[in-house]
Amino acid sequence: MNNLNNSPPPHADCPGPPLPYRSLKGPVPSREADHTPHKHVGTTMDFKSIRSSLLFRVVIAIILGIVCSLFFPVWLAQIFTTFNGLFGNFLNFFIPVLIFALIAPAIAGLGRGAGKWLGIVAGIAYASTILSGLLAYAASRALYPWMLADHANISEIDLDADALVPYFSIEMPPPFEVMTALLLAFCLGLGMTVVKSENLYKVTRELERVVMKVITAFVIPLLPLFIFGIFLGLGMNGGLVEIMSAFGKVLILAVVGTLVFLTIQFITAGVIAGRNPWTLFKNMLPAYFTALGTSSSAATIPVTYQQTLKNDVDVNVAGFVVPLCATIHLAGSMMKIGLFAFAVVYIYDIQVSVGLALGFLLMLGITMIAAPGVPGGAIMAATGMLASMLGFNTEQVALMIAAYIAIDSFGTAANVTGDGAIAVIVNKLSKGRISETHQEDLPEEDRVEFGITPSDIEHRG
């Protein structure tokens, strides 16, 4: 639990309350300069940080999987195929639990803060996330028929060749289906809001912590090995070149797509607020580049907050909108997942109607609030929708995870930069002021998680 004493100090150029941040999503790095007397120590630490990052491990896993597919004997490859089968079955078991455990307290937490501006900010964030998904779907419909025309035969590749069957498998049936998890989370979350059940709310928060521990201590560390096995199998089954070529194009499109949507967001914010969109966007660039390095919306909150103030957003508005949107606004992540998902649909010739695609995007937008605050967290929360609504198999989900993590930081950068645009819009709608009562709408334990204490509320008032 964070308190006023251990909250990050305010920036020298940005007077005001301690910067809010959500401890659930991970610690916020200090913005004070690291005056290390020996420069090589800092370089060593930077290398260790890069080496321990999920992106680095996934890239190494992909490279090793490709290289090892050239000389691995079948018996050795089957060991990794067995692991992949077990891990894939565990994911099928765990994802519904993850969705329930993370969505139920999130909905209850939003519902407990019944203030008008909490609902408005949540509505704007959700609308932005859905619009990003719709743009991704429109781009896939317009561009994939010619951009991926040479890769339409991937569906004919046998990813389960007899040479790579697992030695054994263990069935792990999920306790309930993904849709059941969503409905149960909604019912329980809204129910806790209506009856104001403090005890049940605390139980769901504890369950959330347990699930987060499973993700960070078990699932995320094993993902590189899982991805290694997938690319090892692709290389030995002969489908590697086609898939790498197709996904390489989609990776570039996804980066461009996030930048295009940021342009739309800031033009919209500029029109509503009567400001120069380029100036607004330029002021948010430090947050964008910080997120490229951290791959975490939460870890970037201090910089996002600071740059939002430079766009003349009131300190109360920034202190309310920035930490909230770091949790619920995932437009950049939606763009990447949408483009990757519809690329898999196209190249594997999966039949998805327009209605099903729209339903998938609407449900995915809600599911994204369950995204764990770790690199790759959004795609982990989305895997349930990919399997249950679009019919993806384990290999297709693994490809989605690998491709998503490869450019994870670009989605995160788009998320946090877009938070600045939403703050400008809310600042205009609220006439530059969100009263202290709206800070009090947050449950007390959430105020502490965000770094908001009673003394902060008095200061902001």
N, C-alpha and C positions, 0 to 999 in steps of 0.2 A: 504494500500500500504506500502510495506517495503522500507526502504532506508538504506543508509550506517550506519546511526546512530543507528538504531535499529536492525541491522543484528546481528546474534549470533556471539560472539567473537571467534576468532580462538583458537584452542586448544594450550596449552603451548608447547606440544611436536610436533605440526604440524604447523610450520610457513607458512604463506601464506595469501591469501585473505579471507575475511569473508566467512563462509560456506554458499553455496547457498541453498535456500529452497523455496518451492512454497507455498505462503500464502493461495492460493485457497484450498489447501489440509489440512489446519489446522496449528496451531502454532507448532513450534519446541520447545520442552522443553529444559530448560537450562541444560547444562552439569556441571555447577558448583555445588559443594557439598552443600547440604542443612544443614548448621550447626545449627540445631535446639537445643536449650539448654535443652529442655525436650523431652526425647525419646518417651514418650507416645503420644505426639502431632503428631509426624511423623507416629506412628502406627495408630492413629485415622484417619489421612489423607489417609493413604494407604487403610484402610478399606472403607472409603468413596469413594475412587477412584474405588475400586473393585465393591462396591455396585452399583455404577452408570454406570458401564460398560455394554455394550449391551450383551456380553456373559453371565454375571451373571444373567441379567434379563431374557434372553432366557432360561437358565438352570432352573431357578426358575419357569418360565412359563410351561416348560415341566413337571417338577415334580408336580406342582400344578394341571396341566391338568390330569395327570395320577391319582393322589390321588382323585381329585374331581369326576372323572368318576365312582368311586366306590360307591358314595352316593348321587350325585346330582339328584334331581327330574327332570323329563323330561321338565317340564315347565320352570325351571331355565336354563337348558342346551340350550333350544331353544332361549333364549335371546342372548347367545354367538354365536349360529349358525346364528342368524339374523345379528349380528355384522360382522361375518366372511363373510357373503354374500355381505354385503354393502362394506366392506373393499376390498374384492376380486374384486368386480366390479369397485371400484375406481382404483385399481392397473391396471386392464385391460385398463381403460381410460387413466391413467397417464403414463404408460411405454412408449408408442410411443412418447409422448411429451418429456419425459426424454431423450430418445435416440436422438431425433432431437436436443434438446436444448444443449446437452453436446457434441455430435459428431461434429456438424457443426463448432463451434468455434475452436475445437481441430484440425480438419483438416485444417482450415484456418490458425491457428497458426503455424502448421508444414509447410504448404505451403509457408507462408510468410518468413520463414527462409530457403532460398533456397540454403544454403551452402551444399557442398558435404558431409561433415561429419555429418551434421544433417540427411541427407537421409540415410547414411550408418548406423548410430546408430539406427535409426528408423527401418531400414530393418532387422538388426540383432535382435533387440528386438521382432519384429513381428515374425521372423523365430523361435526364441526361444520359444515364446508363442505357436505357431502352433505345433512345435515338441513335446512340453509337452502334448498338446491335443491328438496328434497322439499316443503317448506312453500310455496315459490313455485309448484310444479306443482299442489299441492292448491288453492292460492288461485286459480290460473288456471282450474282445472276448475270451481270453485264460483262464481266471480265473473264470468268473461268472458262466459258465455252471456247474461247480462242487462246487464252493464256495457258490452259492445262489440256488443250486438245491432244497433245502428243502423249499424255499420260493416262488416257482413259482406259488403258488395258491393264492397269495395276490390279484391278479386281480379279484378273485371271491368274495372278501369282499365288502359288500355294505357300502360305506362311506356316503351314503345319505339315510339312513334308514328313514322310515316314522316318527319314533318317534322324529327325530331331524330336521324336516323341519323348515325353518325360519318362523317367524310370518308374515313377508312381505319382499318384495325385490323391489329395484329400479334399473332399467336398466340404465347403464352409457356407452353408446356407445363411443368408442374412436373417436377422430377427424379424424384419418387416421390409416391405418394398420401399423404394425411394419416395413414391408419391404418398404412401402411408406416413412416412417420416415427416414430409412437408405438412400434410394435413394435421397430424398430431402436434407438430411444433406450433402451427398457427393456432389451433384450438387451445393448447395449453398456454401459449404466450398471451393471447387475448384474454383467456380466462383469468390468468394471474393479474392482468391489468384491471379487470372488472371487479374482482373480489378483493383486490389488494392483498394478495397472499405473500407476506414477507418471508415466511418460512420456506414455502415452495420455491420462491424466487431464489433464495440463498442456496437451496439444493441444486437448482438448475445451473447456477453459477459455479458450484463445486464440480458438477458433472462436466461443465464446459472446461474447467481447468484440467480435469483428468483426461479428456479427449485431446486437448491441446498438448498435454505431455506425451500422449501416444504418438501424435503427429510429429512433434519435434524430436523425440528420442528414439522413435522406431521407424515411422513411415518415411520421413524425409531422408534420414541417413541411408536407407536401403534403396531409395529411388535410383541412384546412379548404377547400382548393380543390376537392378531391374531393366534399366535402359540399355546397359551393356548387353544383356541377354537378348533383348529385342533386336538390336543391330547385328549381333552375332548371328542370330537366326536369319535375318534378312540377307546378310552377306552370303551365307551358306545355301540359302534357297534361291538366290539369283534375282531378288527383287530390289536390291539396294540402290542401284544407279537410278532406276526410275523414280523411286520414292524420294531420294535425296534431291534429285533435280526438280521434282514437283514442289516439294516443301521449301526449297531454296527460293523459288519465285514467290511463294506465299509469305515467307518471312520478310522479304523486301516490301511487299504490298502492305503487310501489317504495320511496319514502321511508318510508311507513308500515310497509311490510314489514320494512325493516331495523330499525326501532325495536321492532317486535313480537318479532323474533328476538333482539335484544339483551335484551329483558325475559326471554325464555325462558332465555338463557344465564346471566344473573345470578341468576335464581331457582334454576336448577340448581346454580350455584356456591355460592349461599347455603345450600341444603339440604345439599350434600355437606360444606361447611366449617363448618356450624353458625353462619353469620353472617347479618346482616341484608342481604338483597339490595339494598335501596335505598341503604344506606350504602356498599356495595361499588360500586354504579353511580355514586353521587354523587361518590365519590373519583376516578372515571375520567373525569368530564366534561371536565376541562381537556384531556385527550388527545383526546376527541371533537371539541371545538371547534378544537383546533390542527390536526387532520387535515382539518377542513372548509376551513381556509385553505391548507394545503400540498398537499392531494390526493396525499400520499405517505406510505406506512406507514413507510418508512425515515427520512424527515425528521422524523417524529413520535416516533421511538424514545426520545429523551431524556426527553420529557414522559411517554410511556407508562411508561417505567422508573421515573421519579420517582413517578408516581401509583400504580403497582403496589406500591411500597414502603409507601405510605400505607395500603394494605389489609393491612398486617402480613405481607406476603410476604417470605420470607427473601431476603437480598441475592443469594445464590447461585442461588436458584430464579428470581428476576427477571432476573438477568444471563444465565441460560440460556434461559428461555422467551421473553422479549420479543423478542430479535433473531431467534430461530428462527421464531417465529410471524409476524413481520413479513414473512417470505419465503413461508411455506407456508399460513398461515391466511387465507382469503379468503371468509369466509361472507357478508359484505356484498356483495361483488362477485358472488358466486354468486346471491344473491337478485335483484339487478338483472338480470343476464343471463338468469336463468330466466324472470322475469316478462316481459321484453321478447321473448325468443325465443318463448315460448308465445303471446304476443299476436300476433306475426307469423304463427305457425302458425294461429291462429284466424281472423284477419281475411283472410288469403290462402287460407284453406281448404286448408291443406297436411295431408295424411293422415299423422298420427303416432300410432301405437298406444301403449298404456301401457308395454309392454315396451321399445319404442324410446325413449320419453321417459326411462325409468329408466336405460337404457343410456347415453343421452346425458348424463345428470347424473353418472353414475359416471365416465365418461370425461372429462367436463369438469372434475370435481374433481381428477383427476390432471393434466390439461393446465394447470390454473391455476398449478401450481408453476413453469410456464415463463413466467408473466406478467412482462414486463419492468417494472422499477421506475420507470416514467414514467407520467404521467397518461394514462389510456386504455390502459395496457399489458395489463390483464386481457382487455379485449374484443379486442385484437389477437391474443392467444394463443388466444382462443375461436373466432375466425372460421373456423378449419379445421374444427372440430366442427360449426359451424352449417351450413357448406356440404356437408360429406361425409356427415353423419348425418341432418340435417333437410332437406337439399336446398335451402337458401337460395340465391337468385341474387345477383348483384352489388349490385343496388339494395336488396334486403332486408338484406344485410349492412351496406351504407352507412347505412341507416336505424337499424339496431341500434347502429352506432358513434356516430352523432349523438345518439341518445337516451341512450346510456350515458354519453357524455362530459358531457352536459348536467347530470347529477347525479353525476358521478364522485366528488366529494368526500364525498357522503353514504355511498357504499359503502366508501370508504377509512376514514371515521370509524367505521363499524360494524366494520370489520376490526380496527382497532387497539384499540377499546374492548373488543371480544370477547377480544382477547389478554389483557387484564387478568383476565377471568373464567377463562380457561384457566390463567393463572398461579396464581390462588387454588385451583383444583382440584388442580393439580400440587403446590402447596405442602402441601395437606392429605394427598394420597396419599404424598408423600415425607416426611411428618412434619416439614415445615419445613426440610428440608435436602437439597440435592443436593451430593454430595461433589465435591472438586476433580478426581477422576478422570473425571467426566462432562464437565467442561470440556476435559480432555485428549482425549476421544473425538473431538472435532472435529479434522479435519486441520489441520496447522500453518498452511497458507496461509489456511484459513477462519477460524482463530482470529485471524489478523492482520486479515482483512477485517471481522470482528466487533469489532475493537478489543480482543481477548483475547490477552494476552501471557503468557509464563511467570511474570512477576512478578505479574500479575493473579491467576493461579491460586494462587500462594503466598499472596497477600493474602486471597483468598476462603477458603482452607483454614483 
